[in-house]
Amino acid sequence: MRIPDVLVRELFEPLWDKYENSVRLATLRKLEKSQWLPAKDLQAASNKKLRLMCEHAVATSTFYNRRFAQAGINASTVSCIADLAGLPLLTKTDIRENLEEILSSTYEKKDLVPAKTGGSTGVSLRVFCDQQGIEKRNAAALRSDIWSGWRMGQPLAAVWGNPPKAVTLKNKLRLFLKDRIIYLDTMKIDEEAIDKFLIEWKTLKPGLLFGHAHSLFILAESLKESGISLRPSGVIATSMMLLDHERAVIEEVCGTKVTNRYGCEEVSLIGCECEKHRGMHLNLDHNIVEFLRDDGTKCTAGEDGRIVVTELINFGMPMIRYEVGDRGVPSCQQCECGRGLPLMESLTGRTADFLVAEGGFKVAGISIIENSLTRFSGISQLQIVQNKPLLLTVNLVPDVDFGQNTEIELLAALRDMLGQGMQFEVNHVTAIAQEKSGKYRFTICRL
Ligand SMILES: [Zn+2]
């Protein structure tokens, strides 16, 4: 039985928020209004939130208290992001080494929502967010889902690694009533998996197709060869660079424009294209994004730089001047859609590579990282290079938790994903060299 979309939108979604006492839909309504405000009003509102966040961080986080004092910055006088120019960037290493001190004393750690990410950089990281911050982040994601052409209440289709399995009755109910979703698992994209996905597609009729850009492309290319087309209301590509030729194939197969979106686990959604596709609108309601040159000075419009995010809504773990590890180009253009949210011209970070498994199918690098680096303690960084079909070079940076079994478990996990016949050459290294762009590549396929 397929529940009518209108019932999900008008009844189940609001009821579920009420049941969970969530601010998600209330925030979405606010965001849908605020996006049309003039840029200067949006900036002013966000500057106000910035001061509040700085004051909160200094008052309740030992780490920021010290950092602001060392930089000689009085949080209560912060009026815009430029006032924080003297504050060191928050790096992933800072987070790994000072996590407990960064967390706000206002919250019990057990009440915060944890996330462990391999991110786009291959560096494992544990972060936290307070519950309301999570609900607001979800609202921001919904706003950008709507920009793609998707309408609230329509089912979803995800091309994604590790589809979550509903275990509890509550989650099963939620899945049935409102989060109606089908998956194509990026851990194993082959003909059989695609056929199964297509059968489910016909039954559920998803309104939104989303996934890692390159995974969407692999699906689209396979469908194109078979002469099959999909007709979702919107397509969202995320988590990776969207290459132009890949975009064209996805659009041809789906009959609609691809909406490129950029975000990471650590902060609220960073940017997303609107229906005009003239760059990505930055989520100024929740984040202030800086684009910095290597010397730390501010990039001008059109100039590629390091992306640094200050999040305005996570009071459990303040993220102030967080260096994401990606690069992008700011824009001074106003979008013709009329939204006051500023634009980012493009994302210039590197696309993740896919590795080829023993069976000949492709496995997304990001999924391999999700199933190895982020699952085992003892490894702070990982890079896997495929020079021959059955030989992988594994460069790993061990950390203090590295033990006798770490490597055995890691290789077993890699064999599970890529085939039992895989051979490995393991190198313990002190650091993984970065690309010229400043970005790490966690998988490199040279076949
Ligand atoms: Zn726009």
Residues whose N, C-alpha, C, O or C-beta is under 5 A from the ligand:
A	BS01	ZN	C274 K276 C335 C337 R339
